[in-house]
Amino acid sequence: MSEQALGIHQRIAEELGVRERQVAAAVELLDGGATVPFIARYRKEVTGTLDDAQLRTLDERLRYLRELEERRTAVLDSIREQGKLDDALTARIMGADSKARLEDIYLPFKPKRRTKAAIAREAGLEPLADSLINDPSQVPETVAGGYVDADKGVADVKAALDGARSILVERFAEDPDLIGELRERMWTRGALVSKVREGKETDGAKFADYFDFSEPFGKLPSHRILAMFRGEKEEVLELAMEASPEVDPTVLPVPRTEYEVRIAQRFGISDQGRPGDKWLSDTVRWAWRTRILVHLGIDLRGRLRQAAEDEAVRVFATNLRDLLLAAPAGTRATMGLDPGFRTGVKVAVVDATG
């Protein structure tokens, strides 16, 4: 058994609170094509009496962790081919314990089409971006004047500053620790907002409760989430992921959201009245509203849907269990036989109340 497989087995065993050999036995049966109900019913002696719920969780975590390891290998290979893999980066990638964290680390190295930031780097504007963020006491327009070069596509000072801004925006948006922190903050403080599409009030009457609706992610029940997604799919509703209505009122003249404040803190940006402070603050605001918020909205939409579907399945399972455990023949006492050649016939009797 590979070291990777042993690590997966150990992690699942810790999560389930069972012995590692029980996990290994269950994994072998699952890999051999056995289903969870079959293992729970007929292979208890092999798995050490793991029940159906434990086996189902084990199966889900096994698939997730295997996919995580496959993706980790692909990420390492991709960065290695680029010649950018060092020991520190390898350690960070190996320490990623979720797909989201792994993708955050990989984002700066992921092959992408030529972005505005890439074009700006090719035009030699990265030193300008570094200079402006490292020394805000400089006047941006004055510094940018030294980078104007029509042959490189930098026609004037504005073009130079736009290119430098694109580089910084990409840098802010691809900081894995920052993005991970902002994602969790938005998950705990954000809200799902729903509005009716113009002219759809009559056709979409069944979604009337969500024509003008907003509720925090953490308080949304699964049926409400799924209903709003259905309304969006039927082109009745428009959904938006709202980060948070909170702003920092101490930042004048334009209040900033708590997310913009955190981005600025991460990169040592503060408004002290220096010539470059306003340009840097505008860059932070642009990064949040055009790149980071959009990216996090997509991530959280997927997480919200997954959480709603998982909860819906759980509720259905609970209701089905109650139905299956109801009195099978009304008020009559009932006896059931479960033939078994290896372990003998099992008998169950239920009274009139089930």
N, C-alpha and C positions, 0 to 999 in steps of 0.2 A: 504494500500500500504506500502511495506517495506521501511525502511530507505535507503537501497541500491538502490531500484528503484527510489526513490525520488531524490537521488543524481545523478543518470544517467539522469533523466529528466531535472534536473537543469543544468547539464553540457551541454547537447545538446541544451537547450534553449539559453544558453549564446553563444554557438558557432554559432548558426543560427541567433541570434539577434531577437528572438521571445519570446512570453510569455510561461511560463511553462505549463499553462493549454492547450495551443495549442499542445504542445508536448505530453502531457498526453492523449489527445483525439486521436491523430494520432497513438500513441502506442497501445491504446486499439483497434483501428480498425485493425491495422496490426496483433496484437495478435489474433484477431478474424478471420483471414484468408483473409481480404481484401487486394487487391493489390494496389501498388502505383498509377497506372493509374486510377483505380476505385475511390480511395479516392480523387485524384486531380480533377476528373471530376464530381463526384456525391456527395461528402461529404464536399464540401467547407464550408458549414454553420457550420459543426461540428468542423472542424480544424481551423476555423478563416481564411479561404482563403489561406492556405498554398499551394504553387504551386508545380508542378511536380518536379522541381529541388530541392526544399527544402525538399520535402518528400523523395526523393531518397537519399539525403545526410543523412537525419534523419534515414532512414532504415539502411543504411550502418553503421553509428555511433552507432546505437542501438545494432546491432549484435556485433560490435567490443567491445563495453564497457561491454556488458553482458558476452562475452567470457573472457574479462579481469578480471571481478569480479569472474567468476567461477574458473579461474586459480589462482587468488589471494587466494581464499578459500582453494584450493588444496595445494598451497605452504605453507600456514599457518598450515594446518593440518599435512603436512609432517614434517615440522621443529618442530612442537609441539610434535609429536611422537618420535622424536629424542632427546627430552629434551633440545633443544638448543634455544628455543624461549624466548626472554626477551622483556621488554617494548621498548627498543631502536630499536631492530630489527623489532618488530611489527609496530612501527611508520614508519620505512623506507619502509616496505612492503606496508602499507596502503597508503603511499605517492607516490608510483610508479604510474605514469600516462600513461604508455605505456607498451605493452607486452615485448618489448626489455629491458626496465629498470627493470621490474619485474624479468625477467629471469637472468639478470646480478646479481641481489641481491641474487637470489636463487642458483646460480651456485655453490658456496662453500658448500652448504648443499644438493645438488642433489645427490641421491643415484647413485653410479657409481661402475663399476667393480674395482677390486683391481689394482690400478695404481702403477707406480714406486714410487710415493711419499707416497702412503699408505704403501707399503712394507717397505720403508725407515723409516717411523714413527714406524712401528711395530718393527723394528730393533733398535729403540732408537736413531735415528740420528737427530731428530728435534732439540735437544739442540745444536748439532753441527752447524746446519743451522743458528739458532738464534745467536750463538756466533760469527760466521763469519760475519754476516751482521751487528751486533751491534758493533763489534770491528775489523775493517779492519787492525789494526796495527799488528794483529797476523799472523803468517805464517800458511797458510791453512794446509799444509802437517804435520806440527808439531802438531797442534790441532787435526787433524783427526786421528793421531796415537793413541790417547787415546780411540778411538771408534772402533778400529779393534777388532772383535769378531767373529771367525769362526762359533761358535755355533749359532749365530744370522744371519749368511749369509753375514757378512761383512769380506771378506777374507783379504783385505789389505787396505792401505791408499787410493788408487784410488777408491775402491768400496765405502769407507766412503764418500769421496768427491762427487762422482757421486750421492749417495743417498741424501746428503745435497742439491746438486744442483736441484735434482728432486723436493724436497720439496719447495725450493724457486721459481722454475719455476711455480709450481702449485699455489703458493701464489700470484705471480705477475699476472698470467692469470685469477685469480678468484676475483680480486679486482673490484667491480662493478663500482665505480666512475671512475677508470682509464680506464676500458674497454669502458664505455660509451663515455668518452672524445676521446679516440683513434678512436672509430668507426665514430664519427662525423667528426673528423679531416681527416680520410681516405676518407670519403664520399665527402668532399669538395676539397680534394687535389689529390685523387687517380685517376687511369685511368683503362679502360678496354683494355687489350692487346690481340690481335688475331694473331695467326700464322697458316699457312697451315700445315697439317699433311704430313709427308714424303710419296711421291708417290700418293698423292691425287690431284695434280695440274690439271690433265686432267678431272677426274671424277667430281671434284668440281669447274669447271670453272665458274659457276654462282656466286660463292662466291669470285671471283678473287679480288674484291676490298678490301677484308679483309685478304688476304694471309699474309700481313705484315702491321698490322694496330694498332694504339694506339690513344685513345682520352680520355680526362678527363670525369669522370662520369657526371659532371654538364653540359657538352656541347653535350652529345650524344642524338640525336633525337630518338624517340621511334622506328621508322621503322628500324634504324640501329642496335639498341640493339636486337630487335627480329630477324633480319636477322642473326646476329652473333650467337645467341642461336640456330637458326635452323641449321646453319652450323656445330655447335658443335654436335647437336643431330644426324646429318647425318654423323658424324665422318669424316668431312672434315677439320674442324678448331679445334684448341686447344686454349681455352680462359684462361686468367689469370687475377686476380685482382691485379694490381700493386699499392702499397701503395703510393709511391712518390719517384721520383728520387733524391730528396734533401738529402744531408748528412751534418753533422756538420764537416767542415774541420778543426776545432780547436782541434779535438780529435785525437791524434796521439798515436801510429803509424797506427791504423786502424780507419778510419772515421766511425762514427755511424749515422744511420738515425735519423731524428728528433723524431721518435717514440721511439727508444731506449733511446735517451736522456731524453724523458719525463718519461719513466719507471724508469730510474735511479734516476731522480729528485723526483719522487713519494716516493721512498723508501730510500732516503738519500744516494744514492751511487754516489761517485765522485772519479775521479782518482787523488789522491794527492801523488802518489808515494809510498804508504804504501804497505806492503807485500800482503795484501789481496785484494787490489783494482783491479788488473788484473783478478783475479778469479771471483770477483763479476761482473765486466764488461762483462766477457765472459758468465756469467750466464744470465745477462740481454739480451745479443745478442741471446743466445740460446732460451730464453723464447719468444722473439719476433718472431724469424724466424720459430720455430717449433710448437708453440702453439697459440700465440695471433694472428699472421698474418693469419694463417689458419682459425681460428674461425671467425675473422672479414670478411675474404673473403667469407665465406659461408653466413654470415648475409647480406653482401652488395650485393651479387649475387641475393638473394631473393628480396631485396629492389629494385634493379635495374629492375628485371623482372616485379615486381608489378607496378612500376612507368611507365614502357614502356607500359604495358597492359592497365593501366588506361588512358594514353595519347592516345593510339590507339582507345580506345572506345570513348573518347571525340571527336577525329577527325572524326570518323565514324558518331557520332551523329550529328555533325555540317553539314557534307556533306549530311546526310539523311534529315536533316531539310530543307536544301536548295532545295533538290529534291522534298520534299513533299509540299513546299510552292511555287513551280513553277506553272505557269499557267496550270490548269488541262485539258483544252481542246484547247490547242494551243492559237490562237489569238482571240478566241471567248469569249465573256462575259458569265460568268457562275453563276447560282444561285444554292445554296445548302440548303436543309432543314434538320433540326435536330429535329425529333419528340420528344416531351416530355410530358407525361401525367401530371406530377406533376408541372413542371415549365413552361410549354407551349412550343410551337414550335419555334425554333430559325432559323433565316434566315441569310445566308451570301451570298454576291454577290461580285464577283471579275471581274475586267475589262479585257481587252484584254492583258494587260501586267502582269496579275496575282496579 
